[in-house]
Amino acid sequence: QLLESSIAPGEIGTFKLVLTAPRVDGVYNEKFKILAEDRQWMSDSATFSIGITVSNPYNATINSINAYSDSSRTTPTNFRIKTGSTTYWRLSAKNIGANSWNQSTAKLGTANPRDRTSSLSNDSWLSGARVTRLSQSSVAKNASGTFDYIIEAPDTEQSLNEYFALLSEGSSWMPNSTFSVR
């Protein structure tokens, strides 16, 4: 958006741009060319680039998600949640962010939408919207951590597709970490 109402030939105009960085880490180069709306594109000298480097301080990739029928997590079961059942889960994730994770802030929360109370929440959860925290005291960059949690299915049959994602509480949600259970 041009900040001045008009600029004469030879004068300098000021533009305001609002950019949203991608959620995926990387180096991005966005190119722009000035346009007189509904008239014409300006000359090639009115072209410019903006370089953006995205490095999310907290990021993860999911290594595995496993469901078990027993609290010691030794007897695997399928991912389908059965009415009235209790399922014990273990999520393993790799820290691909710039910062280490710690047990007080690295958590698993409800997603899509974020921070809502889940119908699967139970007394073992931190809250209705926070499932669990990192099992280890800390996880360095490029290392993996685990998140153990329990899902208690409702006693009445219903169609559920529950979404979760990793986050660093008080800082950011971790891109690429959203998953669902049914």
ZINOR-V533476 format. One record per backbone hydrogen bond with DSSP energy under -1.0 kcal/mol. NH is the residue of the N-H (numbers start at 0). CO is the residue of the C=O. Records with the same first field share a line. If there is no record, write none. Layout:
NH->CO ; CO
//
This chain:
2->13
10->7
15->0
25->53
27->51
29->49
31->47
33->45
35->39
38->35
39->35
41->33
45->42
46->43
47->31
49->29
51->27
53->25
59->174
60->93
62->91
63->91
65->89
67->87
68->74
72->69
76->66
83->153
84->81
86->150
87->67
88->148
89->65
90->146
91->63
92->144
93->60
94->142
95->58
96->58
97->55
98->56
100->138
102->136
104->101
105->101
106->166
107->131
108->164
109->128
110->162
114->109
117->127
120->117
124->121
125->129
126->129
130->107
133->105
134->145
138->100
141->94
142->139
144->92
146->90
148->88
150->86
152->84
161->180
163->178
164->108
166->106
167->171
168->104
170->167
171->167
173->165
176->173
178->163
180->161
//
